[in-house]
Amino acid sequence: MELFLDINSDLPLYQQIRNQVILGLAEGELRNHETLPSTRQLAADFGINFHTVNKAYDMLRQEGILSVNRKTGAVVAIQSPPDFRGRWRESARIWLAEAVVKGLGKDEILAECEALMSAFCQPEPE
């Protein structure tokens, strides 16, 4: 999976890294149990401070996406925390409210959600 950072974006670099890992997983470019580059290697590749990458990896670890340790490095290890659904629902509620406030209608919002979901790989039932 290739990561792209926009140095001129208002979004912090660590958040861009975090978001791209999440998108990579959803779009099937990255898989569970796959190893990511070390913080120092990824920082060197982008010419950024390794603490920036470390912050992104730590966020992903706290969110139940990565496992990070000295022996294996950063490995995708997806776990769904018990409170995930409630936190996700609140975030989605805020994003949808913003769309409504800015003039998007229900049909337009639903169509956009459908279009976005079609880009993601749906996990096979276990």
N, C-alpha and C positions, 0 to 999 in steps of 0.2 A: 504494500500500500504506500502510495506517495502522499506526503503531506505538503501543503502549500501554505505559507504564512504571508499575510499582507501587513508589512511593516507600517503602512500608512493608515491602517484601519483603526477605528475608534475602539474596537474590541481588543482587549489585552491579548498578547501572544499566548499566554498560558491557556486562556479560554479558547483561542483558535485551535490549539493543539488538542485540547479536550474535546471540542466539538467535532473535529475531523476524525478522531478515533471513534466516537459514537456513530458518526455518519458512515465511516468505513465498515463498522460492524453491521449496521442496518442495511447497507447496500451490498454486503457480501464480499467486500474487498479485504476484510479482516475477519478472522475466525476465532472462536473460543480456543484457548490453549496456545495461541500463537504468541511468539516472543516479539516484543518491541525493542527498538534500539535502546541502549543505555542512555541515561540522562546526559552524560558527557558526550556520547557519540552524536545524539540528536542535536544537542546544543552546538557542537562543532560543525555539523552539517549545515546548520542555519546561521552560524556566526552569532549566536545569542548566548546569554548567560545560562549556565546549567541549572541555576536555581529556578529559572523560568520553566524549564522542562520539568524539573522536580516538582514544582507547584502543580503543573498540569497532571502529572502522574499521581501525585498525592490526592488530588481531587477525584481522579478516576478510581483510586483505591478506596477512598471514603464512600464513593457511590456504588461500590460492589462490582466494578468493571475490571480492575487490575489487581493482581497480586504482585507485590514487590518485595524481593529479598536479595541478599548478597549473592547467593549461589546461582539462582536462576534469572536474576534481573527482573525486568517488567514483563509479566506474562498475562495475557487476557484470561481472566478467570471470572466469568459473569456469575454474579449472585444477585438475587432480587431481595433487597432488604424488606423486612416486614412492613415498613411504613411507605414503601415506594408508591403504591397506588394512590394514596392520599396526597402525597407531595406532588405527584405527577398531575393529578386532577386539579389541584390548586394552581399550578403553573399553567396548565392548559386553560383554565378558567380565566386567568389574567390575560393570556394572549388572545383568547376569543373576545373578551370584553374590549380589549384595545381595538380589535378589528371592527367591532360593532360601533364603538365610539368614533372611529375614523371613517365610518360610512359604508362599510361592506355589509351586504345583506346576507341572510342565512343561506340562501342557495349558492351564492358566490363563495362563502366560507366553506360550505360542505364540498363544493366542487374542487376547491383548492386543496382541502384535506385529502380527498380521494386521489387527486393527481399526485400529491406528495407521497401518499402511502403506496402508490403503485411502483414507486422507485425502490422501495425497500424489499428485501428478501423476507419472506414470511417463514418463520421457523416451522419445521415439520412437527406435527403432534407427536408427543412421546408416548 
